[in-house]
């Protein structure tokens, strides 16, 4: 259980609500928060699939709910950003009436899902238990051969100010591999590359942009920070050559301690 009874959830950002206290084992009737993987259901874990099938009510963003639609036997509560609060309230009402509830999130909630996880947690009067999934980030790290222990991960795929997150990237670039989830469409791979160059990163650092990982149309662009930065600017889909389902990997400088041998 994640006990938020002593927290003023209206005063905290949702990601802070989700991260405020650890889960406690043994609590009955939790609401599950399931990472469904990168959209290819070969990567949906058996435990996650069971939590979805056994739920009387499943809530999530429309795209995520659509991916697991044929695994849902209960009622689906699909939302967008505009009706997120209303949809979560309807889901919470079903849960309060005793329904088994499951929230579905793309990838693994621990990588970029804490905002939605916190909103679910604030909406329901039940413990929330995370069922981790496989994230596109993990797939990208495998494709790029960038071990997690030598990498810095930052998600920019969230609402709100990104200054602190971008500073973490600037501080680590060159010394460690960077694994980055961009934000469609105002902070895309080209914008991140330009920002890193402004911070003094070497122009020749290898950069890889992975798109639609594990899907039939998966693609990778192998380039350098300098070349990637030519795509900076804009905030619309037409302003970037890259998909909203992208992961950016910037490999460490070969001469750095965290770089390749």
N, C-alpha and C positions, 0 to 999 in steps of 0.2 A: 504493500500500500504506500502511496505517496500522500502523506497527511498534510493538507493545506488548511486545516481548520483554524490555525493561528495566524494565517496570512491574510492580508487584505488584497485579494486577487484583483480587485479593481484598480489598485494603485501600482501593481507590478506589471511589467511587460510580460507577455505570455511565455516567452522562453525562460524567464526567471521563475515563473510559477512551476514550469516543468522541471527545472533543475534545482528547486529549493531544498528538497529532502530526498533521501534514497528510498527506494521501494522496500517494503517489509514483507517477507514471505509469510504465507499462511492465512492471509486475509481471504474471506469468502467473496464470491460473486464480483470479481473485478471486471471492469471494462478493459478490453484489450486494445492496444495500439499496435497495429501490425505493419511492418515494413514489407511491401509487396515485391521488392526488387526493382530492377531497372525497366520493367514493363514487359519483358519476356518471361512468361510464367514458368519456364523451365527453372527459373531462379527463385520462385516462390517456395519457401520452406514448408515441409509437411506440417510443422506446428502452426505456422501462420495460416495455412489453408484450412486447418481444422478450426481455428478460432473464427475464421470467416464463415465457414459452413454451419457452425453451431450457433451463430448469432441470430437473434430475432430481428436485430436492427444493425445496419452497417452504415457508417457515415464517412464521407471523404469528399475531396474535390472531384468534380465530374470526370476528369480524365482518369483519375486513379480508380474510381468506382467502375468506370467502363472497362478498364483492364481486367478486373476480377469479376465482372458481371455474371459469368456462367458459374462462378463459385459461390454466389450469394443465394441462399435459400430463403432468407428473411426479407425484410423490407429495406430498400436502399434509400438513403438520404444523401443525395448528391448536391453539392453546392459549388458556387463560384465565390469570388471575393465579395461581390455585392450582397449576396444573401447568406454569407457564412454564419453570422450570428443567429439569424432566424432558423437556419437549418440545424445548427447545433442545439438550439433551444427545443426544437421538435424532437430531435434524437434524445436529448436529456429527459424529456417528458416520458418517452417510451421506456427509457432505462429506469426512471423513478417508479414506473408502474410494474417493474419486475422483469422487464425484457433483458435477455442476454445481449450485450452491446459490444460492438467492435468498430474501432476507427481504423481506416486504412490510409497509409501514407506511402508515397513513392520511395523506393530504395530502402534505406535503413533510417528510422526516426532519429538515430543518434548522430547522423551526419548533416542533415539539413531540415529536420522536421520538428524541431523543438517549439517553433512558433505555433504550429497547428496542434501539437501535442499539448501545449499549455492551455490553448483555448478549449480543447476537449476536457482537460482536467478541471478547468474553472467552471465548465458547464454542468458536469455531472456530480452527483453526490455519492460517488462510489470510488473505491480505489482504482487506479489506472495502472495496468501492467504492460510494459513494452515487450513485444515479440520482435527481436531484431531481424532484419532482412539482409539481403545483399545489395549494396549500393553501387551505382554506376561509378562512384569514386573508387571502390575496391577493384572493379573491373579495369578501370583506367590505370590504376597502380600496377596491376598485373601485366597489362599490355605494354606499359612504358618501362617495366622493370625498375620501379622506384620503390624500394622497401619502405614501409610505413615508419620504421624507426629512424630513417634518414630523411624524412619528409616533414614538411609543414603543410597542414590542411587548413584551408579557410573557405567557408561558404559565404558567398555574396548573394546567394539566392534567398533573400529575405527582405522584408519591408523595413524601412527605417534607415538611420544613419550608418554608413559603412566606413567611416574614417578610421576607427580603431582596427577594423579588419584589414583595410588596405595598408595600414602602417605595419601590421604583422608581416604582410607579404614583402614590403619594402625592406624590412629588417632581415629577412631570411633569404632573399633572392641571391643566388650565386653560391651561398654556403650550404643550402639544403635544397632538395627537390621541393617544388611547389605543386600542390594538388588543389585546384581551385574550381569551385562551382560558380560560374558567372551568373549575373542577374539579367534575364531578358527584359528589355532589350537595351537598357541604358548603360549597363556595365558588362559588355561582352568581351571575348578574348582580346580583340584589338585594343580596347580601352585599357584593359589590365596591363597589356604589354607596354603601351605608351606610358602608363603610370610608373611601371618598374624602370623603364629607361630614364624617366625624369629623376628617379631616385638614384641613378648611377649604375644600374645593372649593365653588364656587358652586352653589347648589341648582338654578339654571336651566340648567346646562350640558346641551346636547342629548346624549341617549344613544339608541343604536340597538342592538337585540338581533336578530341574524340567526340564524334557525334552519333547519337542514337545507338549507344552501345548495346550489344546483344541482339539487336533487331536485324532483320534481313538486309536493311539498307545502311548498316553500320559503315562509318567512314572515318578516316583519320587524315589530318593535314599535318605533315612534318615540315617545320619551318624554323625560323629564328625569331628572337624577340624583335629585332629590327624590322624584318619583313612583316611580322604579325601586326606591328604597330601601325602599318599603313592602312589598316582597316578600322582605326579608332574613329569615334565620332558618331553622332546620331543616336536615336532612341526608338527607331521603328524597325520592323523585320527587314525592310528593304535596305537598311543602312549597314547591314552586316552580311557576309556570306555564310555565316554559321547558324546552325539550328539553335532553338531554345533548349534543346536536349544536348548540351555540350558540357564537356569537362576539359579544362585546360591543365596541361602538365608542363611545367618548366623545369628542365633537368638542371641539377647543380653543376657548377663549373668543375671541370675535370681536375683542377688543381686544388679544390677545396677539400676539407676533411670528409664531408658528406658526399663528395662527387664520386663518379665511377672510377674503378681502378685503371 
